[in-house]
């Protein structure tokens, strides 16, 4: 475990070094949070139907989405992409470590670092926001907060697994932009950036079982109290199941890819 822990720490230190980018990201995400709240407030004011989520819950949901946006798999690991393009991936293949584990350790740190920089200040600002009607409220209960914490940890692992899967496709195709765009589009639309419970009933039921919902929707609904303690175990097992499935899929796909590697550049 020592080399993977060292890789994780090194990549995390690099991610934490970009403080100016984090400040810019906080300002941008705060603005978009306010804009999205205005859109959904107008939607609720015009709607005469009873919605699965109250407006206050949607506002909490939005702020959490903005705070933890960095956890979404938005792209492949830039170091892996550059190594595949210039041929230096050959050096990584020669290292006496498991390549999949190495990439997974990097993927976790590259998501955790920006989230650690952006989430605390953004959540603090959202909690203190005036008027209170558009501010982030505290968790529905202590149990809800505990479920939320465990679910967010699993969400981090799901996001890392999806990033590694994109990395593997990058190695196979020598260009992972297509896979990255597909994964990011799915993550943005289906993870909860648009609250999943507000989707049409048939669609929302399907989306809840996709891996993207494990990135944001499930932990956020636990926070606002829509997922109670009676359903928490199923939700956590669903997320853990996707971690296992995505981990095994990317690992087997990488093993098949490494049987015939084409190194370009260099």
C-alpha positions as CSV (number, residue, x, y, z in Angstrom):
1,X,0.0,0.0,0.0
2,X,3.0,2.3,0.5
3,X,3.4,3.4,-3.2
4,X,-0.3,4.0,-3.7
5,X,-0.5,6.1,-0.5
6,X,2.6,8.1,-1.6
7,X,0.9,8.6,-5.0
8,X,-2.3,9.7,-3.3
9,X,-0.5,12.2,-1.1
10,X,1.6,13.6,-3.9
11,X,-1.4,14.1,-6.2
12,X,-3.4,15.6,-3.3
13,X,-0.7,18.1,-2.6
14,X,-0.7,19.2,-6.2
15,X,-4.5,19.5,-6.3
16,X,-4.4,21.6,-3.1
17,X,-1.8,24.0,-4.5
18,X,-4.2,25.7,-6.9
19,X,-5.8,28.1,-4.4
20,X,-6.4,30.9,-6.9
21,X,-8.3,28.5,-9.2
22,X,-10.3,27.3,-6.2
23,X,-11.3,30.9,-5.3
24,X,-12.4,31.5,-8.9
25,X,-14.3,28.2,-8.8
26,X,-16.0,29.2,-5.5
27,X,-17.2,32.5,-6.9
28,X,-18.4,30.9,-10.1
29,X,-20.3,28.0,-8.4
30,X,-21.8,30.5,-5.9
31,X,-23.2,32.6,-8.7
32,X,-24.6,29.5,-10.6
33,X,-26.1,28.3,-7.3
34,X,-28.0,31.6,-7.0
35,X,-29.1,31.4,-10.6
36,X,-30.4,27.9,-10.3
37,X,-32.3,28.7,-7.1
38,X,-34.0,31.6,-9.0
39,X,-35.0,29.2,-11.8
40,X,-36.4,26.6,-9.5
41,X,-38.1,29.2,-7.3
42,X,-39.9,30.5,-10.4
43,X,-40.8,26.9,-11.4
44,X,-42.3,26.2,-7.9
45,X,-44.2,29.6,-8.0
46,X,-45.8,28.7,-11.3
47,X,-46.5,25.0,-10.6
48,X,-49.9,24.0,-9.2
49,X,-48.8,20.3,-8.7
50,X,-47.4,18.8,-5.6
51,X,-43.7,18.1,-6.1
52,X,-41.7,15.2,-4.6
53,X,-39.3,17.8,-3.0
54,X,-40.2,21.0,-1.2
55,X,-38.6,24.1,-2.5
56,X,-36.4,24.4,0.7
57,X,-35.2,20.8,0.0
58,X,-34.4,21.7,-3.6
59,X,-32.4,24.8,-2.4
60,X,-30.4,22.6,-0.1
61,X,-29.9,20.1,-2.9
62,X,-28.6,22.8,-5.2
63,X,-26.1,24.2,-2.7
64,X,-24.7,20.8,-2.0
65,X,-24.4,20.2,-5.8
66,X,-22.4,23.4,-6.2
67,X,-20.2,22.7,-3.2
68,X,-19.3,19.2,-4.3
69,X,-19.2,19.8,-8.0
70,X,-15.5,18.9,-8.1
71,X,-16.3,15.3,-7.3
72,X,-18.0,14.7,-10.6
73,X,-15.9,12.9,-13.3
74,X,-15.5,15.8,-15.6
75,X,-12.4,14.5,-17.5
76,X,-9.7,11.9,-17.7
77,X,-6.6,12.3,-15.5
78,X,-4.6,15.0,-17.4
79,X,-1.3,13.2,-16.5
80,X,-2.5,10.0,-17.9
81,X,-3.8,11.7,-21.1
82,X,-0.5,13.5,-21.6
83,X,1.4,10.3,-21.0
84,X,-0.6,8.3,-23.6
85,X,-0.3,11.1,-26.2
86,X,3.5,11.6,-25.9
87,X,4.4,8.0,-25.3
88,X,5.7,8.3,-21.7
89,X,3.0,5.9,-20.6
90,X,5.8,3.3,-21.3
91,X,7.5,4.5,-18.1
92,X,4.3,3.9,-16.1
93,X,4.0,0.4,-17.5
94,X,7.5,-0.3,-16.4
95,X,6.9,0.7,-12.8
96,X,6.7,-2.1,-10.2
97,X,3.2,-1.2,-9.1
98,X,-0.3,-2.1,-10.2
99,X,-1.2,0.4,-12.9
100,X,-4.9,0.3,-12.0
101,X,-4.3,0.9,-8.3
102,X,-1.9,3.7,-9.2
103,X,-4.5,5.4,-11.4
104,X,-7.2,4.9,-8.8
105,X,-5.1,6.6,-6.0
106,X,-4.5,9.5,-8.3
107,X,-8.2,9.8,-9.3
108,X,-9.3,10.0,-5.6
109,X,-6.8,12.7,-4.8
110,X,-7.6,14.7,-7.9
111,X,-11.2,14.9,-6.9
112,X,-10.8,15.2,-3.1
113,X,-8.3,18.1,-3.4
114,X,-10.5,20.6,-5.2
115,X,-13.5,19.5,-3.1
116,X,-11.6,20.2,0.1
117,X,-10.7,23.7,-1.1
118,X,-14.1,24.7,-2.5
119,X,-16.8,22.9,-0.4
120,X,-16.1,24.3,3.1
121,X,-16.1,28.0,2.2
122,X,-19.0,27.6,-0.2
123,X,-21.1,25.8,2.3
124,X,-20.3,28.4,5.0
125,X,-21.4,31.2,2.7
126,X,-24.6,29.3,1.7
127,X,-25.4,28.7,5.4
128,X,-25.0,32.4,6.3
129,X,-26.8,33.7,3.2
130,X,-29.5,36.2,3.5
131,X,-32.5,36.0,3.1
132,X,-32.8,32.7,4.9
133,X,-35.2,31.5,2.3
134,X,-32.4,30.9,-0.2
135,X,-29.8,29.8,2.3
136,X,-28.6,26.3,2.9
137,X,-30.2,24.7,5.9
138,X,-28.6,22.2,8.2
139,X,-29.1,18.4,7.7
140,X,-32.6,17.1,8.5
141,X,-31.3,15.2,11.5
142,X,-28.2,13.7,13.1
143,X,-28.9,10.4,11.4
144,X,-29.4,12.1,8.1
145,X,-26.0,13.8,8.4
146,X,-24.3,10.5,9.3
147,X,-25.9,8.8,6.2
148,X,-24.9,11.8,4.1
149,X,-21.3,11.5,5.2
150,X,-21.1,7.8,4.4
151,X,-22.9,8.3,1.1
152,X,-20.5,11.1,0.1
153,X,-17.5,8.8,0.8
154,X,-19.0,6.2,-1.5
155,X,-19.8,9.0,-4.1
156,X,-16.1,9.9,-4.1
157,X,-15.2,6.3,-4.8
158,X,-17.8,6.0,-7.6
159,X,-16.4,9.2,-9.2
160,X,-12.8,7.9,-9.0
161,X,-13.9,4.6,-10.6
162,X,-15.5,6.4,-13.5
163,X,-12.4,8.5,-13.9
164,X,-10.2,5.4,-14.1
165,X,-12.6,3.9,-16.6
166,X,-12.1,7.0,-18.8
167,X,-8.4,6.6,-18.3
168,X,-8.5,3.1,-19.6
169,X,-10.5,4.1,-22.7
170,X,-7.8,6.8,-23.2
171,X,-5.2,4.1,-23.2
172,X,-7.2,1.9,-25.6
173,X,-8.1,4.7,-28.1
174,X,-5.1,7.0,-27.6
175,X,-7.6,9.8,-27.2
176,X,-10.1,9.7,-24.3
177,X,-12.0,12.9,-25.2
178,X,-15.0,11.0,-26.5
179,X,-15.3,8.8,-23.5
180,X,-14.8,11.8,-21.1
181,X,-17.5,13.8,-22.8
182,X,-20.0,10.9,-22.6
183,X,-19.2,10.3,-18.9
184,X,-19.3,14.0,-18.0
185,X,-22.6,14.5,-19.9
186,X,-24.1,11.5,-18.0
187,X,-22.8,12.8,-14.7
188,X,-24.1,16.3,-15.2
189,X,-27.6,15.3,-16.4
190,X,-28.2,12.2,-14.4
191,X,-26.3,12.7,-11.1
192,X,-28.5,15.2,-9.6
193,X,-27.5,18.6,-11.0
194,X,-31.1,18.5,-12.0
195,X,-32.8,17.0,-8.9
196,X,-33.6,13.4,-9.9
197,X,-36.9,13.3,-7.9
198,X,-38.3,16.2,-10.1
199,X,-37.9,14.1,-13.3
200,X,-40.9,12.2,-14.6
201,X,-41.7,9.2,-12.3
202,X,-40.7,6.5,-14.8
203,X,-37.4,8.2,-15.7
204,X,-36.5,9.1,-12.2
205,X,-36.9,5.4,-11.1
206,X,-34.5,4.3,-13.8
207,X,-32.0,7.1,-13.1
208,X,-31.9,6.3,-9.4
209,X,-30.3,2.9,-10.2
210,X,-27.7,4.2,-12.6
211,X,-24.1,4.9,-11.3
212,X,-24.5,8.6,-11.9
213,X,-27.1,9.0,-9.1
214,X,-24.6,7.6,-6.7
215,X,-22.4,10.7,-7.3
216,X,-24.8,13.3,-5.9
217,X,-28.5,12.5,-5.9
218,X,-28.4,9.8,-3.2
219,X,-26.3,11.6,-0.7
220,X,-28.1,14.9,-1.2
221,X,-31.5,13.3,-0.7
222,X,-30.2,11.7,2.5
223,X,-29.1,15.2,3.7
224,X,-32.5,16.8,3.1
225,X,-34.2,13.9,4.9
226,X,-36.0,12.3,1.9
227,X,-34.0,9.1,2.4
228,X,-34.7,7.9,6.0
229,X,-32.8,5.4,8.1
230,X,-35.1,2.6,7.0
231,X,-33.9,3.0,3.3
232,X,-30.3,4.1,4.1
233,X,-28.8,0.6,4.0
234,X,-30.2,-0.1,0.5
235,X,-28.9,3.3,-0.7
236,X,-25.4,2.6,0.7
237,X,-25.4,-0.9,-0.7
238,X,-26.4,0.4,-4.1
239,X,-23.5,2.8,-4.1
240,X,-21.1,0.2,-2.9
241,X,-22.3,-2.1,-5.6
242,X,-21.5,0.4,-8.3
243,X,-18.0,0.9,-6.8
244,X,-17.4,-2.9,-7.1
245,X,-18.9,-3.1,-10.6
246,X,-17.0,-0.1,-12.0
247,X,-13.8,-1.2,-10.3
248,X,-13.9,-4.7,-11.7
249,X,-15.0,-3.4,-15.2
250,X,-12.1,-1.0,-15.4
251,X,-9.7,-3.5,-14.1
252,X,-10.7,-6.2,-16.5
253,X,-10.7,-3.8,-19.4
254,X,-7.3,-2.6,-18.5
255,X,-6.0,-6.1,-18.3
256,X,-7.3,-6.8,-21.8
257,X,-5.9,-3.5,-23.1
258,X,-2.4,-4.3,-21.7
259,X,-2.2,-7.5,-23.7
260,X,-1.6,-5.4,-26.8
261,X,-0.4,-1.8,-26.1
262,X,0.4,0.7,-28.8
263,X,2.7,3.4,-27.6
264,X,2.9,6.5,-29.7
265,X,5.2,9.5,-29.6
266,X,8.5,9.6,-27.8
